[in-house]
């Protein structure tokens, strides 16, 4: 997929005006959030489980190099082949090399955000290899040439009538229908042939266990398991922070991950691969390649102020509670990761200079941090990015702020730290601000505040401040 993080404001303006998306944004994230709220109490001690997960993920980040080396040793001992990729190009080139050496023409893919980050489908297609997304939502998005809208429900924003028309045109569906079961069956029938004849399978990794060299995937449709077991060759792609110390830690992470994702005690399918299939086994790949992707993460790891972003377990709880995501949806973020997790990760992966509006599009309400099972403080990270921006941190390609913005905040700082100047400013600004009010609401302002009011309203300012009124009545 094309990275469009620089276009956040323009994309958000377009998405917020899409009336047909509003019902989905009101319904699905709220539904998933309610499922999470209902599911967590099924743990014996939900708070302790969440804290344990955060502690384990923090330990992983501290011990990352040694855990990755342990994972590699055990994965190789199991018969897997491990390839370290410094960036997206190296990862894509390796996958392409493996595919070409084996004469691969078609690839089946389990749902994977990391392959979206790599834009792997585009690379395969450009080289004459046909990739098929097999998750129902990803399959719909692929056929309609759309990026994922939500990490859990990638096609939740697409009306059923459009899905019907797409399946009639591209999925060999014979009879028009808007029945969800019939549409799902049509996709199943179409993809079953792809599963049977695919030359190679590609999947992401939810958890990589250092102790055993095992890669783990969770899902509800079975498509990942089929993608991993049917083809002779399997490539599992993981970002390097997915490693975890022990299988016991992995089991705890699984029960916390699924509850935070969908409220389930456990997903319908949990697949664990410790190397290719053995001689006596019927199912599974004959070859297992594990690609460990860096793609800027080692630079993130070196900065202790931002490395906690690597604790993320991709549960999407932060998306479902975020007031910004629930207004603009996933497309506006312009990359593979949306919501607070995207705002936290993509600026570090792609550069602060390419994502300045992304990490400023936050109310700093802290809702994301309050639900994060990995213990990430998203607002603190966003403030850190803004600080790096002002200081022009070269490590993350920070872009110098404009002189106008710098002077504005210098004046703001002087005024906010001087009560006399602040009160004078309020008295002078109030009539100018309220002059634009209509029925007690300000919907537009001239000058430098134009951008703020482009998509926002604010109540008119009270005629007297709280302090002024208090002085009158005390």
LOZA-55805 format. One record per residue (C-alpha): x, y, z; residue number from 1; residue in one letter. Coordinates in steps of 0.05 Angstrom, whole numbers, m for minus. Example, Ala and Ser with C-alpha at 12.3 -4.5 7.8 and 13.67 -1.06 7.14 Angstrom:
2
xx|yy|zz|nr|rest
246|m90|156|1|A
273|m21|143|2|S
! end
This chain:
474
xx|yy|zz|nr|rest
0|0|0|1|X
22|71|m13|2|X
43|109|50|3|X
3|174|54|4|X
18|198|125|5|X
35|268|100|6|X
m37|275|76|7|X
m69|263|144|8|X
m107|329|147|9|X
m134|323|77|10|X
m153|250|85|11|X
m186|264|152|12|X
m227|320|122|13|X
m251|273|67|14|X
m267|215|115|15|X
m304|257|166|16|X
m353|279|113|17|X
m370|209|90|18|X
m440|200|118|19|X
m443|126|100|20|X
m383|111|145|21|X
m412|145|207|22|X
m458|88|228|23|X
m400|38|224|24|X
m354|82|266|25|X
m408|91|318|26|X
m426|18|321|27|X
m366|m28|311|28|X
m313|4|356|29|X
m365|13|411|30|X
m387|m60|402|31|X
m315|m85|407|32|X
m302|m41|467|33|X
m363|m69|502|34|X
m341|m139|486|35|X
m273|m124|517|36|X
m306|m95|579|37|X
m349|m157|586|38|X
m292|m205|571|39|X
m238|m181|619|40|X
m276|m200|682|41|X
m272|m273|660|42|X
m199|m271|682|43|X
m189|m289|756|44|X
m155|m222|767|45|X
m161|m177|705|46|X
m118|m120|733|47|X
m62|m168|753|48|X
m64|m201|685|49|X
m60|m134|649|50|X
m2|m112|694|51|X
34|m178|684|52|X
28|m170|608|53|X
56|m99|612|54|X
113|m122|656|55|X
131|m179|609|56|X
129|m134|548|57|X
173|m83|584|58|X
222|m139|601|59|X
223|m161|528|60|X
243|m92|505|61|X
300|m89|556|62|X
325|m159|536|63|X
308|m155|462|64|X
376|m173|431|65|X
387|m235|474|66|X
315|m259|466|67|X
319|m253|390|68|X
384|m292|389|69|X
353|m346|433|70|X
292|m349|388|71|X
336|m356|326|72|X
377|m413|357|73|X
315|m452|376|74|X
278|m439|311|75|X
338|m464|271|76|X
343|m525|317|77|X
270|m539|300|78|X
287|m540|225|79|X
264|m469|207|80|X
307|m422|166|81|X
314|m352|194|82|X
328|m289|153|83|X
342|m221|184|84|X
316|m163|142|85|X
342|m93|156|86|X
287|m59|118|87|X
225|m70|75|88|X
266|m78|11|89|X
310|m133|40|90|X
248|m170|66|91|X
211|m164|0|92|X
273|m183|m40|93|X
283|m246|2|94|X
210|m267|m3|95|X
212|m255|m78|96|X
277|m296|m84|97|X
246|m355|m47|98|X
184|m351|m90|99|X
221|m348|m156|100|X
268|m405|m138|101|X
207|m449|m126|102|X
169|m426|m187|103|X
113|m396|m146|104|X
55|m366|m185|105|X
3|m358|m130|106|X
10|m341|m56|107|X
m43|m347|m2|108|X
m36|m298|56|109|X
m61|m299|126|110|X
m83|m233|156|111|X
m19|m194|170|112|X
m7|m120|186|113|X
68|m129|176|114|X
58|m147|102|115|X
17|m84|95|116|X
76|m46|123|117|X
121|m79|72|118|X
71|m67|14|119|X
86|m139|m2|120|X
25|m150|m46|121|X
47|m96|m93|122|X
117|m125|m98|123|X
91|m196|m112|124|X
41|m171|m164|125|X
93|m129|m200|126|X
135|m192|m207|127|X
81|m236|m236|128|X
60|m271|m172|129|X
m13|m267|m151|130|X
m25|m258|m76|131|X
m93|m276|m46|132|X
m115|m247|20|133|X
m155|m301|55|134|X
m183|m264|116|135|X
m254|m245|95|136|X
m246|m171|111|137|X
m177|m168|79|138|X
m203|m206|18|139|X
m258|m154|9|140|X
m210|m96|17|141|X
m161|m128|m32|142|X
m214|m138|m85|143|X
m236|m66|m78|144|X
m164|m39|m77|145|X
m172|m10|m8|146|X
m126|m11|53|147|X
m151|m41|119|148|X
m199|5|156|149|X
m190|m28|225|150|X
m139|m78|250|151|X
m193|m126|274|152|X
m248|m110|223|153|X
m211|m87|161|154|X
m274|m79|117|155|X
m324|m57|170|156|X
m337|8|133|157|X
m359|m23|67|158|X
m434|m27|56|159|X
m460|m97|42|160|X
m488|m75|m26|161|X
m417|m57|m49|162|X
m391|m124|m24|163|X
m446|m159|m63|164|X
m428|m122|m127|165|X
m354|m137|m116|166|X
m366|m211|m106|167|X
m410|m214|m168|168|X
m354|m183|m209|169|X
m291|m214|m178|170|X
m308|m274|m135|171|X
m350|m316|m183|172|X
m413|m306|m143|173|X
m472|m326|m187|174|X
m534|m301|m149|175|X
m540|m230|m122|176|X
m550|m229|m47|177|X
m538|m184|14|178|X
m544|m241|63|179|X
m480|m242|105|180|X
m479|m318|110|181|X
m487|m326|34|182|X
m433|m274|21|183|X
m386|m309|69|184|X
m400|m376|35|185|X
m386|m346|m33|186|X
m318|m321|m9|187|X
m304|m389|22|188|X
m320|m427|m42|189|X
m278|m379|m83|190|X
m218|m381|m36|191|X
m220|m456|m24|192|X
m193|m467|m94|193|X
m137|m417|m80|194|X
m118|m455|m16|195|X
m114|m521|m53|196|X
m71|m496|m110|197|X
m27|m443|m77|198|X
48|m452|m85|199|X
67|m415|m22|200|X
36|m389|42|201|X
53|m323|78|202|X
31|m304|147|203|X
49|m255|201|204|X
66|m272|273|205|X
28|m252|336|206|X
78|m282|385|207|X
148|m312|376|208|X
170|m354|436|209|X
245|m349|449|210|X
246|m410|495|211|X
220|m458|442|212|X
230|m423|374|213|X
155|m426|363|214|X
113|m376|323|215|X
41|m367|344|216|X
m20|m338|307|217|X
m90|m324|333|218|X
m152|m318|289|219|X
m226|m334|284|220|X
m235|m356|212|221|X
m183|m411|202|222|X
m153|m377|141|223|X
m85|m368|174|224|X
m82|m441|195|225|X
m100|m462|124|226|X
m48|m414|95|227|X
5|m443|141|228|X
m12|m517|132|229|X
m33|m527|59|230|X
26|m501|17|231|X
93|m536|16|232|X
130|m471|32|233|X
111|m423|88|234|X
142|m355|103|235|X
125|m325|171|236|X
142|m252|177|237|X
152|m219|245|238|X
174|m151|268|239|X
230|m162|317|240|X
191|m138|379|241|X
142|m197|373|242|X
189|m242|412|243|X
170|m263|483|244|X
213|m302|534|245|X
174|m366|552|246|X
114|m407|532|247|X
83|m390|599|248|X
89|m316|582|249|X
58|m331|514|250|X
m2|m366|544|251|X
m15|m306|590|252|X
m7|m259|531|253|X
m56|m300|490|254|X
m111|m296|542|255|X
m101|m221|550|256|X
m94|m208|475|257|X
m159|m242|455|258|X
m199|m209|510|259|X
m173|m140|491|260|X
m186|m154|417|261|X
m256|m184|416|262|X
m274|m201|488|263|X
m262|m275|475|264|X
m229|m320|527|265|X
m190|m350|469|266|X
m196|m342|394|267|X
m227|m397|352|268|X
m159|m417|325|269|X
m90|m414|357|270|X
m35|m442|312|271|X
35|m457|336|272|X
92|m476|290|273|X
159|m502|316|274|X
192|m516|250|275|X
167|m550|186|276|X
126|m614|190|277|X
160|m678|212|278|X
163|m740|169|279|X
106|m773|206|280|X
60|m712|203|281|X
7|m703|149|282|X
m4|m628|151|283|X
43|m569|152|284|X
96|m538|107|285|X
156|m577|84|286|X
196|m512|89|287|X
188|m457|141|288|X
223|m391|132|289|X
219|m339|188|290|X
234|m267|167|291|X
253|m223|226|292|X
242|m151|204|293|X
277|m90|232|294|X
253|m33|186|295|X
274|22|234|296|X
259|m13|299|297|X
332|m19|321|298|X
335|58|317|299|X
273|61|360|300|X
304|12|409|301|X
364|58|419|302|X
321|115|445|303|X
297|98|515|304|X
247|155|512|305|X
206|122|456|306|X
223|48|457|307|X
161|31|497|308|X
122|36|432|309|X
151|m32|416|310|X
112|m63|473|311|X
48|m59|431|312|X
13|m127|421|313|X
m34|m102|366|314|X
m99|m115|404|315|X
m134|m52|377|316|X
m165|m34|444|317|X
m136|36|435|318|X
m171|45|368|319|X
m239|26|395|320|X
m236|77|452|321|X
m202|134|414|322|X
m247|194|402|323|X
m206|214|341|324|X
m208|146|307|325|X
m283|142|320|326|X
m292|205|279|327|X
m245|194|220|328|X
m235|118|215|329|X
m173|81|190|330|X
m160|109|120|331|X
m141|179|145|332|X
m78|154|179|333|X
m47|139|111|334|X
m10|75|130|335|X
m16|4|155|336|X
m29|23|227|337|X
m86|68|249|338|X
m112|97|314|339|X
m65|112|373|340|X
m22|52|355|341|X
m11|82|286|342|X
1|151|313|343|X
53|123|360|344|X
89|75|313|345|X
88|106|243|346|X
123|171|260|347|X
183|130|285|348|X
181|83|225|349|X
172|134|170|350|X
201|197|202|351|X
172|255|241|352|X
179|299|179|353|X
128|254|142|354|X
79|249|200|355|X
74|316|236|356|X
m2|321|234|357|X
m9|248|256|358|X
19|255|326|359|X
m13|324|335|360|X
m82|295|320|361|X
m92|275|392|362|X
m133|306|448|363|X
m84|276|499|364|X
m145|250|536|365|X
m107|187|557|366|X
m164|138|539|367|X
m115|97|497|368|X
m66|90|554|369|X
m121|71|603|370|X
m139|8|563|371|X
m71|m12|536|372|X
m52|m81|564|373|X
20|m70|544|374|X
28|m10|589|375|X
42|41|534|376|X
32|115|552|377|X
11|141|483|378|X
1|214|503|379|X
71|216|534|380|X
99|190|468|381|X
62|242|427|382|X
89|298|471|383|X
159|267|463|384|X
151|269|387|385|X
130|342|390|386|X
190|357|432|387|X
236|321|383|388|X
204|361|327|389|X
219|427|360|390|X
290|406|375|391|X
300|378|304|392|X
321|309|327|393|X
360|281|267|394|X
351|208|289|395|X
277|209|271|396|X
282|261|216|397|X
247|316|255|398|X
227|376|213|399|X
239|447|238|400|X
176|482|259|401|X
157|548|225|402|X
180|614|254|403|X
107|635|261|404|X
91|574|303|405|X
153|583|346|406|X
136|656|361|407|X
64|639|376|408|X
83|589|430|409|X
136|634|458|410|X
84|689|467|411|X
34|638|494|412|X
85|615|545|413|X
98|686|568|414|X
24|700|574|415|X
6|634|608|416|X
60|644|661|417|X
39|716|677|418|X
m31|722|710|419|X
m36|796|693|420|X
m20|787|620|421|X
m66|726|616|422|X
m126|764|646|423|X
m113|823|600|424|X
m109|776|540|425|X
m175|743|559|426|X
m211|810|565|427|X
m184|833|497|428|X
m197|767|461|429|X
m267|754|488|430|X
m305|805|446|431|X
m265|787|383|432|X
m281|713|393|433|X
m354|721|411|434|X
m366|767|352|435|X
m365|704|309|436|X
m416|666|353|437|X
m483|643|326|438|X
m533|619|378|439|X
m477|612|429|440|X
m431|571|384|441|X
m369|594|345|442|X
m362|554|281|443|X
m310|595|244|444|X
m255|645|258|445|X
m211|688|212|446|X
m136|690|213|447|X
m91|638|245|448|X
m148|601|279|449|X
m182|585|213|450|X
m152|515|211|451|X
m176|497|280|452|X
m249|513|264|453|X
m249|479|196|454|X
m281|417|227|455|X
m295|440|298|456|X
m344|483|337|457|X
m333|516|405|458|X
m381|548|454|459|X
m377|624|459|460|X
m335|650|517|461|X
m373|669|581|462|X
m379|744|593|463|X
m340|736|657|464|X
m287|685|679|465|X
m298|640|738|466|X
m249|682|779|467|X
m285|747|762|468|X
m352|718|782|469|X
m323|688|845|470|X
m294|756|866|471|X
m364|786|858|472|X
m401|736|902|473|X
m351|716|955|474|X
! end
